[in-house]
């Protein structure tokens, strides 16, 4: 594992380009980062990646470290707040780690992603979505991720225990061109995750939606409907009809 990742995980501190230190309080967990690295590591066809949301750059570090020795490796980061809100720390961590194959797009994803589609950017192999967490924004990010992803590629969504993200993921999970990758489990992160997994097993969503009042389902069950991170693989072209819809 990269020395910069190990240092940050050990100290709980990140640094900007000037060396100023900040507590690590906006980041993927070690388990989630290692999930991304394993996913890339087991599929040598992944070399072009896209990330929506960077913050302190931990997900970027895990992704880029897994790509480091691959021919044609490139990582595109879409984060309009990287330089102002996050003080360029995500970019600074990548530079400290010796990563030189990334590009920062300093625009909101609802502008940057359609621009990539319009400009005919070559298909991405993996897209990680961890941006603005409102339901509509996640839907927009997923819509364009589908347009930008090649067949055989992956979409990974973080923070799926948020009700807003969970509901968006539930809608996207109906897309016939995708299947959930469930053979790469995330390491356990405590009793809460074990309890949520047990509830999902005993009361799958298709039954919970019928048995639980709508408000409780939306605000409660949706928060444990998925693990913290969900991975989809694109197994076919997205050729849904113009009238396609599935309940979620």
CORHUVEN-V139650 format. One record per residue. N is the residue number from 1. RES is the residue in three letters. PHI is phi in degrees with one decimal (* if undefined). OMEGA is omega in whole degrees, 0 to 359 (999 if undefined). Layout:
# CORHUVEN-V139650
[[N:RES:PHI:OMEGA] [N:RES:PHI:OMEGA]]
This chain:
# CORHUVEN-V139650
[[1:UNK:*:182] [2:UNK:-60.1:183] [3:UNK:-64.3:179] [4:UNK:-66.3:177] [5:UNK:-61.0:182] [6:UNK:-62.0:180] [7:UNK:-63.7:181] [8:UNK:-65.8:180] [9:UNK:-64.6:182] [10:UNK:-73.6:186] [11:UNK:-94.3:185] [12:UNK:69.5:184] [13:UNK:-131.7:172] [14:UNK:-119.7:182] [15:UNK:-130.0:174] [16:UNK:-85.0:185] [17:UNK:-63.2:180] [18:UNK:-86.1:181] [19:UNK:98.1:178] [20:UNK:-64.9:186] [21:UNK:-102.2:179] [22:UNK:-140.5:178] [23:UNK:-68.2:178] [24:UNK:-78.5:183] [25:UNK:-130.5:174] [26:UNK:-138.7:188] [27:UNK:-168.1:167] [28:UNK:-70.8:177] [29:UNK:-73.7:176] [30:UNK:-58.5:181] [31:UNK:-61.1:180] [32:UNK:-68.2:178] [33:UNK:-62.6:179] [34:UNK:-68.3:174] [35:UNK:-61.2:178] [36:UNK:-60.3:182] [37:UNK:-63.7:179] [38:UNK:-66.3:180] [39:UNK:-60.0:178] [40:UNK:-68.6:184] [41:UNK:-61.9:183] [42:UNK:-87.8:180] [43:UNK:-124.5:184] [44:UNK:-66.3:179] [45:UNK:-79.3:180] [46:UNK:-83.4:176] [47:UNK:-139.3:180] [48:UNK:-110.8:184] [49:UNK:-124.4:181] [50:UNK:-135.0:181] [51:UNK:-132.5:175] [52:UNK:-103.5:184] [53:UNK:94.2:183] [54:UNK:-128.3:181] [55:UNK:54.0:182] [56:UNK:-85.8:168] [57:UNK:85.2:182] [58:UNK:-67.1:178] [59:UNK:-63.1:178] [60:UNK:-60.4:180] [61:UNK:-62.5:180] [62:UNK:-63.7:180] [63:UNK:-64.1:185] [64:UNK:-68.9:177] [65:UNK:-62.4:179] [66:UNK:-68.7:181] [67:UNK:-92.3:197] [68:UNK:-49.1:186] [69:UNK:-99.4:184] [70:UNK:-94.0:178] [71:UNK:-63.6:178] [72:UNK:73.8:181] [73:UNK:-61.0:175] [74:UNK:-152.9:181] [75:UNK:-132.1:179] [76:UNK:-106.0:180] [77:UNK:-111.4:175] [78:UNK:-107.7:181] [79:UNK:-157.6:182] [80:UNK:-72.8:184] [81:UNK:-106.2:187] [82:UNK:-58.5:186] [83:UNK:-83.3:183] [84:UNK:-88.6:185] [85:UNK:-70.8:186] [86:UNK:-96.6:172] [87:UNK:56.6:178] [88:UNK:68.6:186] [89:UNK:-67.7:179] [90:UNK:-58.6:178] [91:UNK:-64.6:180] [92:UNK:-61.4:179] [93:UNK:-64.4:179] [94:UNK:-63.2:179] [95:UNK:-66.3:176] [96:UNK:-61.0:182] [97:UNK:-81.1:179] [98:UNK:77.8:178] [99:UNK:-87.0:183] [100:UNK:-125.1:183] [101:UNK:-116.1:179] [102:UNK:-113.6:176] [103:UNK:-134.0:176] [104:UNK:-99.3:173] [105:UNK:-105.2:187] [106:UNK:-89.2:181] [107:UNK:-141.1:173] [108:UNK:-61.4:184] [109:UNK:-63.5:180] [110:UNK:-69.2:173] [111:UNK:-102.8:185] [112:UNK:-69.5:185] [113:UNK:-67.8:176] [114:UNK:-63.4:176] [115:UNK:-65.1:177] [116:UNK:-65.0:177] [117:UNK:-63.4:183] [118:UNK:-62.0:184] [119:UNK:-80.7:177] [120:UNK:68.4:178] [121:UNK:-60.4:179] [122:UNK:-54.7:185] [123:UNK:-58.9:175] [124:UNK:-88.7:180] [125:UNK:-95.6:180] [126:UNK:-150.5:179] [127:UNK:-127.3:180] [128:UNK:-108.1:184] [129:UNK:-110.4:179] [130:UNK:-152.5:184] [131:UNK:-102.4:178] [132:UNK:-65.6:195] [133:UNK:-101.7:174] [134:UNK:-70.6:182] [135:UNK:-55.9:184] [136:UNK:-66.2:180] [137:UNK:-68.1:178] [138:UNK:-64.7:177] [139:UNK:-61.4:179] [140:UNK:-61.1:180] [141:UNK:-63.0:178] [142:UNK:-67.0:180] [143:UNK:-59.0:182] [144:UNK:-75.2:175] [145:UNK:-59.9:177] [146:UNK:-59.3:180] [147:UNK:-67.8:186] [148:UNK:-96.1:186] [149:UNK:-93.5:176] [150:UNK:-76.4:171] [151:UNK:-62.0:183] [152:UNK:91.4:180] [153:UNK:-86.1:187] [154:UNK:-126.6:167] [155:UNK:-115.5:180] [156:UNK:-118.6:183] [157:UNK:-116.9:181] [158:UNK:-99.4:176] [159:UNK:60.2:181] [160:UNK:-77.5:172] [161:UNK:-89.0:169] [162:UNK:-76.2:181] [163:UNK:-57.8:182] [164:UNK:-63.4:180] [165:UNK:-70.0:180] [166:UNK:-58.4:182] [167:UNK:-67.6:177] [168:UNK:-65.7:179] [169:UNK:-64.6:179] [170:UNK:-61.8:177] [171:UNK:-67.6:182] [172:UNK:-64.9:181] [173:UNK:-62.6:178] [174:UNK:-80.6:182] [175:UNK:-57.2:183] [176:UNK:-66.9:182] [177:UNK:-81.6:184] [178:UNK:-124.8:168] [179:UNK:-133.3:178] [180:UNK:-78.3:176] [181:UNK:-87.9:184] [182:UNK:-116.7:179] [183:UNK:-101.1:175] [184:UNK:-125.1:185] [185:UNK:-64.2:176] [186:UNK:-87.7:179] [187:UNK:-58.1:181] [188:UNK:-62.0:179] [189:UNK:-122.0:177] [190:UNK:127.7:185] [191:UNK:-65.0:180] [192:UNK:-61.1:180] [193:UNK:-68.2:178] [194:UNK:-65.2:179] [195:UNK:-64.2:180] [196:UNK:-61.0:180] [197:UNK:-64.0:179] [198:UNK:-65.9:179] [199:UNK:-65.2:178] [200:UNK:-61.1:180] [201:UNK:-69.6:183] [202:UNK:-76.9:184] [203:UNK:-135.7:180] [204:UNK:-58.8:186] [205:UNK:-58.4:183] [206:UNK:-63.9:176] [207:UNK:-87.9:180] [208:UNK:-59.8:181] [209:UNK:-64.0:180] [210:UNK:-83.9:189] [211:UNK:-94.6:185] [212:UNK:-100.6:176] [213:UNK:-52.5:188] [214:UNK:-54.7:182] [215:UNK:-62.9:180] [216:UNK:-68.3:178] [217:UNK:-63.4:183] [218:UNK:-67.3:185] [219:UNK:-87.7:185] [220:UNK:-110.1:185] [221:UNK:-60.0:182] [222:UNK:-59.4:181] [223:UNK:-77.1:177] [224:UNK:-118.9:183] [225:UNK:-63.7:181] [226:UNK:-128.8:169] [227:UNK:-68.0:186] [228:UNK:-63.5:182] [229:UNK:-134.5:183] [230:UNK:-124.0:182] [231:UNK:-118.8:176] [232:UNK:-114.6:172] [233:UNK:-115.0:179] [234:UNK:-84.4:187] [235:UNK:-103.1:181] [236:UNK:-161.4:173] [237:UNK:-66.9:176] [238:UNK:-84.6:184] [239:UNK:-118.5:177] [240:UNK:-59.5:176] [241:UNK:-72.9:183] [242:UNK:-71.4:178] [243:UNK:-106.2:186] [244:UNK:-62.4:171] [245:UNK:-162.4:174] [246:UNK:-132.6:178] [247:UNK:-66.2:181] [248:UNK:-143.2:999]]
